[in-house]
Amino acid sequence: MLTVFSDTHFMQQALLEAKKGYEEGEIPVGAVVVSNNRIIARAHNQTERLQDVTAHAEMLAVTAAASYMGGKYLDECTLYVTLEPCFMCAGALSWAQLGRLVYAAADERKGFMIHGKVVLHPKTTVAYGILEEEARTLLQQFFREKR
C-alpha cells in the first residue's frame, strides 16, 4: 500500500536540508523536489562552499530533479522550499515549468512575490506558510549569530 505524504512531511524534509546548510555556515534554506509522492532531489544553499551566487537550494534541487527526470521540465513535480524563492530562482522555476511550488516563510525583501506570481509559469500553483515559524526561526537564529 502506498503511503501518501503531506505537505508538512515534505516541508520537514526541506527543513532538514536547511539545517545541513546552517551547520555548514550557509544561509539555512533547504529544498526538496517531489514527483509521485517521492523525493527525487534535495539540496540546501551552497553559495559559500561553491563561491557561486547562483547556488541557491532551489537552483541545485531543480538541476538534480531535471537530471533524475531525464528532461528539463518539472511540470509534474512539486518543489518544497523553506524560504520564498528569489526572483532568479522563480525565473528558473518558470523555465522548468514547475507544477507546484510550496514555500514556508515569505521573504518580504527579496522574494519573487514582490513582482507577483506572474514571474512563475502560468500553470504553476503556489502554496505557502507550511512550517513557516520553524523556517523563520532557523533563519533568524542564523543571522543573529552572524551579527
ChimeraX attribute file (.defattr): number of C-alpha atoms within 10 A of each C-alpha:
attribute: neighborCount
match mode: 1-to-1
recipient: residues
	/A:1	3
	/A:2	5
	/A:3	6
	/A:4	10
	/A:5	10
	/A:6	10
	/A:7	16
	/A:8	13
	/A:9	13
	/A:10	24
	/A:11	25
	/A:12	22
	/A:13	20
	/A:14	29
	/A:15	27
	/A:16	21
	/A:17	23
	/A:18	28
	/A:19	21
	/A:20	19
	/A:21	23
	/A:22	20
	/A:23	11
	/A:24	15
	/A:25	16
	/A:26	19
	/A:27	23
	/A:28	29
	/A:29	29
	/A:30	30
	/A:31	33
	/A:32	31
	/A:33	28
	/A:34	20
	/A:35	17
	/A:36	10
	/A:37	15
	/A:38	13
	/A:39	16
	/A:40	19
	/A:41	21
	/A:42	24
	/A:43	27
	/A:44	31
	/A:45	29
	/A:46	22
	/A:47	17
	/A:48	14
	/A:49	12
	/A:50	10
	/A:51	9
	/A:52	10
	/A:53	10
	/A:54	15
	/A:55	19
	/A:56	23
	/A:57	29
	/A:58	32
	/A:59	21
	/A:60	20
	/A:61	25
	/A:62	28
	/A:63	17
	/A:64	18
	/A:65	25
	/A:66	17
	/A:67	13
	/A:68	12
	/A:69	15
	/A:70	9
	/A:71	11
	/A:72	16
	/A:73	18
	/A:74	23
	/A:75	17
	/A:76	13
	/A:77	25
	/A:78	24
	/A:79	28
	/A:80	31
	/A:81	34
	/A:82	36
	/A:83	28
	/A:84	25
	/A:85	26
	/A:86	17
	/A:87	18
	/A:88	17
	/A:89	23
	/A:90	24
	/A:91	16
	/A:92	18
	/A:93	26
	/A:94	21
	/A:95	14
	/A:96	20
	/A:97	20
	/A:98	26
	/A:99	22
	/A:100	21
	/A:101	21
	/A:102	23
	/A:103	24
	/A:104	24
	/A:105	23
	/A:106	19
	/A:107	15
	/A:108	10
	/A:109	9
	/A:110	14
	/A:111	19
	/A:112	22
	/A:113	19
	/A:114	13
	/A:115	10
	/A:116	10
	/A:117	14
	/A:118	12
	/A:119	18
	/A:120	25
	/A:121	20
	/A:122	12
	/A:123	12
	/A:124	19
	/A:125	14
	/A:126	14
	/A:127	12
	/A:128	17
	/A:129	15
	/A:130	21
	/A:131	18
	/A:132	16
	/A:133	12
	/A:134	14
	/A:135	27
	/A:136	18
	/A:137	11
	/A:138	19
	/A:139	20
	/A:140	12
	/A:141	12
	/A:142	17
	/A:143	11
	/A:144	9
	/A:145	7
	/A:146	8
	/A:147	5
